[in-house]
Amino acid sequence: MSATHKHTNALAREKSPYLLQHAHNPVDWCAWNEAAFARARTENKPIFLSIGYSTCHWCHVMERESFEDEKVGAFLNEHFVSIKVDREERPDVDKIYMTFVQSTTGSGGWPMSVFLTPDRKPFFGGTYFPPDARHGRPSFLQLLEQIAGLWRERRLEIGASADEIHTRLEMFTAQDVKEDHPLTPEVLRKAAEMFMGAFDSTNGGFGGAPKFPQPGIPLLVLRAAKRFLAEDAKRMVLLTCDKMAAGGIHDQLGGGFARYAVDAEWLVPHFEKMLYDNAQLVQLYLDAHVISIEGNDWRLVELVPPNGWSYAGTVRDVLDYVLRDMTHPDGGFFSAEDADSEGHEGKFYCWTKEELSKLLTVEEYNVAAEYFGITAEGNFVDHSHPAPLKGQNVLSIVKPVAKADEATLAVVKEKMFKVRATRIRPHLDDKVLASWNGLMLGAMARAGAVLGETRYLAAAEKNVAFLRAKLWDEKTKTLFHRWRDGERDQVQLLEGYASLLDGVIHLYEATLKAEHLDFAIALAESMQARFYDPANGGFWQSPAGSDDLILRVKDDYDGAEPSGNSVATLALLKLAAITERTDFKSAAGATLHLFANRLRTQPAGMATMLQAMDFWLEEPKRVVIAGDVTSAKFRELLRAAHSVYQPNKIVLGNAGAVEPFARTLPAKGEATVYVCTGTACQAPTEEAGKVREGLAAGHMA
């Protein structure tokens, strides 16, 4: 027992911030490992598995209500072996048991609560359970008593049921090619039409409340807009970007986006900020920016729409937040920030009229009140706290300021930001994940190329150096999943390899440095060796020999995070086009065919895979830039190549491991650009404008 804590359990030895949050519960928690499984077998007790993550609001609630309760802890310790899992560290474990919970209850979420036999087969599960009986449902302690009684009296029946459930799970998660469904542009058209049919023409977004950004959907709709010359689709995406950037889901003072809004207007967020959301939103806003400058001078950093902000400005907003608040000094990107501070959801972010009246001059307050829509009654109530704070205002852009008031608004924001910085910040989950870092690496690198911002490119270079030093084993070509507090784990996951591969390809395209292409190839080769299924196509979520898993699963759902299969497929297609490696292209094609029926019948869960299919359907345009990568002319031409919305293109140099034809194209002077399709190239040019013209062929209507 600790000198300062009444209870200390095995989680105190872990690195996960989520597990460490539970290290002093009266529950005798174990980590997910063989020692815990052996204990369950030896003591012949069921396993209580609790899965969540450190910035999960309802996970905190269930901890306060149940896991910190002495009576609950004592009962769990007597009748169960209790195991905690951080879903962000072990998404493969989470996937298996979430599939069970969703298939048996019709819904899922976190905290997830699952009861397992000692051999880890599930037999009952759900999500949050309250501390007292409500609406005909038992309290958590009553549920534990019922499960313990059933285990004591009907153990053989539970075992047989668990075996049957396991068999059904094996069938449910199996992915085999049953019949050949053609992958045609019509599949994309129908998917886009389905998404567009759910468009909210008033508030933007594709669906109703609660509203998640789901960047994969607007990114796909933009591709469809280009392929099918659908101007309406483009307008839908730009309106969505406008509304999200102006909404409370976007931190108007500090930058970055919250995970979702509880309403249809993007006003009141669930305040937690996740690295993966912000990485994908940077890619979306970069697309919006590039589309918005088409037909204008490509050298313009941004165009300012009527509401006073810009797509490029939103990109900077997000990335500056990440570099300021979410980055390790050595370059790794942290995972998330909590919704709560001091026990109140949103307390760090919200303002009262009284606070602002004291902070600002009368003139400044009037500008702020009009711009942010400040009222005495406020627009947010923290229902999760027994004593909610009164008069809280979530900041959103309610009414753009007049030109004459822009300077005053800048002063207002600066004052508010400085005061907010003195508040107690939400909890920071400072673990570094290969998967989410890969997504942000790609966003940071592409932003550097599109916006001509060397600081973002420098941050991307620093990040990839960090990941190679901390999570990549050069000798065995192994990528581990999590680093924190000086230590990496021993977990390997498809999504880590795939997302880092995607990020490194973006970095290569943004710099054309041969060493980044070499690293991308090493990642791709290792990913295929460890995860690819040559018999049926597709990639397993975990490598062979993952002894702590009851199933091997092929993740196929693009939700808040894109699936490893989707990211791997698009990344391999791009890398195949850059290198002319047929093994990369055939693995990607086989993966698309494995999921062909789902792409056709369930597109809502495969928006990122559909983007990969869009790339696969045609020969991509190749922008080959030959010359001195350090010269100003080279950088100008490289930026021009990234400044046209042409999602099915690749950018490569003429040296290193690139495809043979590119290596035959010479530089004339400092730098020369060749825009090619197959072996047919347009006339070489040293002019940025002609690069744009060459890429814009077949342009969006």
N, C-alpha and C positions, 0 to 999 in steps of 0.2 A: 504493500500500500504506500502511495506517495505521502510525503510529509504535508503536502498542501491539498491533497484530494482524498476524499473518503474512499473512493473506488478508483482503481486503475486496472484496465484489462489489456489483452494482447495487442489491441490496436495501437497502443502507445509506441510500439516498435515500428509502425508503418510510416510511409512517406506521404500518402494521400491526405490532403487537407480534410476531405470528407471523413475518412476513417479516423483521423485524429480528433475530429469534432466529437466523436463518440467514445474516446479513449477512457473517459471518466464516468460513463454511465454505470448504474448498478447492474446493468446487463453484462454478463461475462462474454462479451463479443469475441469472436475469432475472425481472422482474415480468411479469405477463400484459399485454402491450401490443404494438402494431404493430411496434415496433423489434425485439422478440424474434422475431416471426413473419417479418419481412423477413430477419432474419439466417438463420433456418432455410431460407428459400427460396434465398437467395444462396449459402449454403454447402452446400445440398442435403443437410441432415442431418435425421434424425428428431428430434422434440421429446420430451424426457422431462418429463412433467407430474407434479408432486408437490403434492397438495392435503391440507391439514390445518388445524389451528387451534392457538392458542398454549397452551391448557390441555389439549391432547390427550396423554395419557401415552405411548401407543405411537408418536406422532410424535416425542416426545423420545427414545425408545429407538432408533428408526431413525436419527435424527440422530447420536446418540452412536456407534452401531455402523457406520454407512455414510457419512453425509454429512460427518462429521468425519475420515474416513479419507482419507489423502493419495492412496492408490492408486486408490480409487473415484473421488475427485474428478478425478484426472488422466484416467481413462478416460472419465468423463462429458464432461469438457471437450473431449476430442479427438474424440469420436464423436457427441455429441448437443448440442442446444441445450436447456439445463435451465431449466425455468420453475417457480416457486413461486406457489401461490395460497392465500390465506386464505379458506376456505370461508364464513366468517362475513361477510367483506366481499363475496364474489362467490358467493352461493348459486346464482345462475343458471348460472355456469360449472360449479360442482360438480354441479348437477342433471343436466346433459347427460352428463357423463362418469361419474357414479355410475350413471345408467341403463344406460350401456354396460357397466360393470363388473358390475353385478348381473345383467344379462341374459346375460352370457357366462360368469360364474363361479358364479352362484347366490347370491352374498352380496356385501356391501359393507362399508365402514367407512373409518376414517381411521387412519393416513395412507393416502391413495389414490395409487396409482402407475400412470400410464397413458402409453402410448407412442403418439405421434401422427405423422402425416405433416406436412410443412411447412405444409399448408393446414388443419391442426388436426383432421383426421379420425382417430379412434382406430383402432388395429389390434390392440393387446394391452394388457391391464391386470390389476391386482390391488390388493391393499391393502399390508400390511406384508410385506416380504421380509427374511429373516434374513441375517446376515453370513456364515453358513456353510451348507453343504448339510445339510438335515435331512429325514428321512422321505421320501427319494426326490425331494425338491424341490431345485432348484439354489440356490446362494447368490445374493445380489443381484449380485455382480460377475460370476458365471457367467451369470446372466440377461442382464446388460448385454452381455456378450461374444456371447451367442447372438443377441440382437436386432441388434447391430451387424453380425454376420456375415450375417444374413438381409437386412438393408438393403443391404449391399454386393453380395450375390450374387443376390438375388431381389427387387430393388426394384420391378419392374413388377408382380409378383404381389402384393406388399404393397399397392401403390397400388390395384390392382383390388379386393383384399379390403376395403380401407378404404372404397372407394366403395360396395361392396355393403353393408357394415356401416352406412354413413351412410344409405343408402336404407331399411334396416330400422329404424334409429332414427327416421327421419322418420315411418314408418308406425306405429311403436310409440308415439310421443309425440303423434300426431295425435288430436285430440278433435273428433269431429263427431257430430251427433245422427243415429243410425242408425234408431232406432225410438222411439216414444213409450211410455215406461214410466210408468204412473201413480204419482204420489207421494201415498200414502195413509198414515194412521196405522199401518196394518199393517206398512209398511216399518220404521217406528220400533220397533214391538213386536218384530218378528223380530230386528232388530239388538240391541235390549236383551237379548232372551233369549239370543242368541249370546254376548254379553259376560258375562251372568250365569252361563251354563253353564261359563265358564272361571274362576269365582270361587274363590278359595282361602279356604275357610270357617274355616281355622285361623289364618292369618296376614293375611288381607285381601289385596286386590289381585286383578287380573284376569289371571291367568297365573302361570307359574312362574319359576324363577331362570334368568338374572339378571332382577331385578325392577325395572322402570322405573315411576315414578309414573303416567305417561300420564294427566294430569288430564282430558284430553278425554273419556276413557271414563267415569270416575265422574260427571263433570258431565252426560254424556248419560244415564247410568243414573238419576240423580236426576230428570231431566226425565221419563223414562219412568215413574218411580215416581209422579210427580204426575199425569201424563196418564192412566195406567191404574190409579191407586190401588193400587199394588203396595208394600205395607209391607215385604216381603222385600227388594226392591231398595233401599229406603232404608236398611235395616239393613246391607246389604252395604257401602254407601258409607261409612256412619259407622264400621263396624268397620275398613275400610281406612284411614280418617283416623286412628282411634285407634292402629292398629298402626304406621303410618308416623311419627306424631308421637312415639311411644315408642321408635322404632328408632334404630339408629346412623346411618341415612340422614339423620336430623334432627340437626343440630349442637346437642347438649344444653346447651352453654355459650354459644355465640356466635350461635345462631339461623341460619336458612336450611337448605335441603335440598341434599344432594349429588345428582348426576345419576342414579345408580341404585345398587341394592344387588346384590352378586354372589350372594347367597343368597336363599332364599324368605322368610326371616324379617325382612327389612329391616335386618339387623344390620350387616353389613360393607359399607360403601359404596365406590364408586369416588369418591374424595373431591372431585373437581372440582365447583364450584358454578357453575351457569349462571343468568344473569338470567332467561331465558325460562321455565325450570322454576319458579323461585320466584314469578314473576308469576302463572303459571297455578295454582300451588298455593294462593296467597292467595285466588284466586277460589273454589277448591274449599272451602277452610276457611271462607270467608265463608258459602257456601251451607250447610255443616254447622252453623255457628253459628246462622244464621237458623232453620234447621229445629229446632235444639235448644232455642231459646227460644220456639217457637210454643206457645201455650197458657199461657205465663207472662207476667209483667209485662214489656212490651216495653222498658221503661227499663233492665232489667238489662243491664249491659255484657257479662256472661258468666255461664254456669252452669258449675260445676266438676264434671266427672264423677268417678267413684270413683277413677280413677288419678291424680288430683291436678293435672291440667293442663286446659286448656280449648281449644276451637276458636278462640275469640277471642284467647286467649293465644298460640296458635300463629301466628295472623295477625300479632300484634304482634311476636312473635319474629322472623319473616321480615322484616317491614318495618323494624324497628329495625336488624337486621343490614345491610340494604340501605342505609339512611340513614347508618349508621356506617362501613361498609367499602366500599361500592360506589357512592358518589355523589360526583360532581365538586363542588367548592365552589360552582359557579354553577348546579348543579341537574341536570345530565345524569347518567344512570345508566350505570355501567361494565358491561362484558360478562360477565366470568367471573373465577373464581379457580381456580388450578391444583390438581391432586391432590397434586403433589410439593412437597417443600421439602428442601433439602440433599440432593437426589438420592434421597430415600426417599418413596414414596407414603404419605400419611397421617401423616407424622412430626409435623406441626404439631398434629394432633388427638388423637393417642393418648397413653395414660398407662401407666406400669408401677406395680405394687404398691409397689415400693421408693420411687419418686418421691412417691407420695401418702402413704406412711407418714412420710416426712420433712417433708412440707409441712403435714400436718394433725395435730391432737391425736388422741389415741386415740379419744375419743368421736366426733370428726368423721370420722375414718377409718372407724370401724365403720358410721356412717350412710352414708357415701359408698360403701363396699364393697358394702353390701346393696342400696342404691338402684341403683347402676350395674353391679353384678355384677363387681366387680374381682377378678381372680385372679392368682396368681403366674405361671401359664403364659400368661395372656392369651387373646384370642380373634381375633387378627389377625396374619398373617405377610405381610410385603411380599415376595411372590415375584418382583417385578420387579427387585429389587436383588441383586447377587451376594453381598452381606454383609447379610442381613436383620437388622433389630433384633429382639431377643428380648423376650418377655413383654409385648407391646403389647396394650393394652385399648382397643377402640372403646367409647365411652360410649353406653349405651342405658338406658332405664328398665326394670330387671329386676323390681324390687319396690317399689311405692309406699311412701313413708315414713308412719309413724304421725303423727297430728296433733301429738303432743308433739315430734316431731323436725323439723318443718317449718322452724323458725327455724335449727336447726343446719344443715340442708341448704342454706338460703340463704347462710349463712356459707361453707360448703364451696364452693358454686358461685362465689361472689365471689372466694375465694382462688385457686381453680383458673383462673378467667378472667384474673385479674391476672398469674399466672405464665405462662399460655399467651401472653398479649400480649407477653411479652418474648422469645418464640421467634422464629425466622426464619420470616416468613410465606410461604405459597405465592405464586408469581408472580401478579400482578394484570393482567388484560387490560383496560386502561383506555380502549379505544376506545368511543365512544358510537354505537350503531346505532339508526336511526329505528325499525326493526321491534321490537326487543326493548324499547326505551324506551316504545314505544306500549303494549305489553303491561303493563309495570310501571306506567306512568302510569294505565291503567285500574284496575289492582289497588289502587294507592295511593288514587285518588279514591274508589273504591267503599268501601274500608275506612274512609276518613274519614267517609263518609255513614252506613254501617251502624253503626259503633262510636261515632260522635259525636266523633271525634278530629280536632280542628282542625289538629294538626301534620301529619297525613297529607294533608289537603286543601292545606295550605300547601306541602308538598313537591311535590304534583301540579301546583299552579299554577306553582311555580318551574321544574319540569321542562318544562312546555309552553312557558314563556317562553324557556327555554334552546334548545329544539328549533326554535322559530320564529326565534330569533336566529341559530342556527348552521347549521341544515340546510334551512330554508325560504326560498325566494326569493319574496318577496311580489309583485314585479313580474311575473314569469313564471309564478307559481303552481307552482313546481317544488320537489319534496322530494328532497333528496339523501340518500344512505344512511348514510355514516359521517363522524363528526367525531373528530379526535384531535389533540392537541398544536397547537391553533390553526388546523387546516386541515380542510376538508371535501373529500370526493372528488367525482367527477362522475358517479357511478353512480346510476341510478334503478331501483327495484325495486317490484313490486306489493306485496310483503309489508311494505315500509316504509310505503307509503301506506295500506294496509289496516289494519295494526296501529295506526298512529298515529290513523287515523280512529276505530277502535274505542276507543282510549284517550281521545280528545277527547270522544266521545259519553258515555262514563262520567263524565268531568269535568263535562260540561254537566248530566247528570242529577243529579250530586252537588251542584251549585251553582246551576243554572238561570240562569247568567250568559249573556246573549245573545251576547257576543263569542266564547264557546266554540262555540256553535251556528253562528255565521257561519264560524268556522275549519273546523268539520267539513264544512260545505257546500262550502267552497272545496277541501278535500282530496278530497271525493267527486267533485266535478265534474272536477278535474284527473286523478284516478285513472281515471275513465271515459274521458276524452279520450285518455289515453296507453295504456291497457292493455286496454280492453274490446273484444271481438270481436263486433260487431253482427250478423255473418252467422250465427254458430253459437252465440253465448252464451259465457260464461266470460271469464276475464281472462288475458292473456299474462303470464308472469313478468317479462318485460323489454319496454320500449317498442320501437316500430318504429325501425329504423335502428341497432340495436345491432350495429355492424359486427364486433365481436370474437367474436360467437357464431355457431356453425355451424347452430344450430337456434333457433327460437322455441318455447318450451314453455309449456303451461298446467299449473302445479303442482297436483297433485290428491291429495297424500298428507298426511294429518294424522298425523304421527309424534310425536317429542319436541316439535317445534314445529308449530303448526297451519299449514296451507297458506294462501297468500295468497288463493286463491279462496274458501276456507271463511270466513276472517275477513272478507273483503270482502263476501260474501253476507249474513252476519248483520248486519254494521254497516250495510249499505245498507238492509236491511229495517227496522232500528230507526230509521234516519234518515228513511226514507220515512214511517214512522208518525208521527214527530215533526213533519215538515214537510208531509206530504201531497204529496210529489214523486213523481209516477207514473213518471218516468224512472228513479229509483233502484229502485223496486219491480220494474219490468219487467226491468231488468238482473239483479237478484238472482234473479227467477223463471226467467229464461232460463238462468242459470248452474246453478241446481238441476236444470233439465231436461236440460242438457248432461251432467250427472253422474248422472242418474237410474238408469241401469243399474248403475253402480258402487255407488251408495247401496243398491241392492237386493241385489247379488250379492257385494260386497266391503266390507261395512260396517266391518270391522276397521281399514281405513285411512282412514276418513272420519268419525270421531266428531264432529269440530267441524262439518263440513258437515251432519251429521244434526241437530245442535243448531239450525242455521239453518233446516233443513227443519221442525223442530218449531215454530219461531217462525212460519214462513210458512203453516202449516196452518190458522191461525185468526186472527181479528181480535184484536190484542193489547189488553189492558186499558191504559187511559191514565189516569195520575194527573196531573191538572192542578192546580198550586198557584199561586194568584193572591195577590199581596200584596207586602209589603216584604221583599226577599231578605235584608236585614240584620237583621231583627227576630228575637228569640228564639223567638217563636211560629212564624215561618216555618221556622226551623231545626228546631224540634221536629216539625213536621208533615212536613218533608222526611225526617227520620230515620225517622219512622214509616212513610213510604212505602217506604223501603228495608229495612224490618225484617220483611217477610213474604216467604216463598219463593214467588214468582210469576215464573218466568223469562220468561214471555211477557208482559211489561209494559214500558211506557215511562213515564218521569217527565219532565214538561215544565212550563214556565211559560206565562203567557198573553200574553207580549210577545216581540218580536223575530220571527225567521223561522219561528215555529211554525205549525202548520196553522190555517186560518181559524176553525174552530169554537172552538178553545181561546182565541182572541183575543176571543171574545164573552163569556167567562165572567168575571164581575167578582169583585173581592175584597170581602169584608164584614168590616170591621175590619182587624187586622194581616195576617191570612192566612186563606185559605179553600181547601179541597181539594174537587175534583170527581173522583170515580172514574167513568170513562166507558168504554163499549164502543160504537164507532161514534158515533152522535149521541145515544145514550141514556145518561144519567148518573144515578147515585144522588143522593140529596139532598145538597146541599153541607154540609160540616161544618168546624168549627174544632177538632174533638176528635181527638187522635191515635188513641185506641182505635177510633173509628168508621172511621178511615182503614184500620186493620188489618182490621177486620171486612169492609169493602167489598172489600178485595183478597183476602181469604181465601175468598171464595165459590168453590165447587168445590174445596174444600181436600183436600189429601192425606189418605188414610185413616189 
